[in-house]
Amino acid sequence: MSNSDDRQIGRDSMFLLADLRIDGVPGEQRVRVRNLSSGGVMAEGVECAMRGQVVWVNLRNLGWTKGAIAWVRSGRCGITFDAAIDPRMARSPLAVGEGTPRFVRPPLPQNEVALLRKI
């Protein structure tokens, strides 16, 4: 696929937070995802990134996804993924689990509401 073909992949504009690891740079960075497609992501707030570096992006509901920096400009960068993802997963609500904060869990069933204590 040529570079012009890559740009034809449908992408969604959005605002998500993600963590970014850059190969050779210690620690993780919190970045803002501005758009996302099955083949890559545009991230904002990136520091210390250079074109061609290997990176891992921790996307909501998808986990760590490996890719490479395609371009860097004014605190933003384009990342191409090594393998295609399903971008709908990142847009879907967080999965409920032990680590899920109470405010994003589904409401209590009506029969359990009576067990709550009034403050």
Secondary structure, 3 states (H helix, E strand, C coil): CCHHHHCCCCCEEEEEEEEEEECCCCCCEEEEEEEECCCEEEEECCCCCCCCCEEEEEECCCEEEEEEEEEEECCEEEEEECCCCCHHHHHCCCCCCCCCCHHHCCCCCHHHHCCCCCC
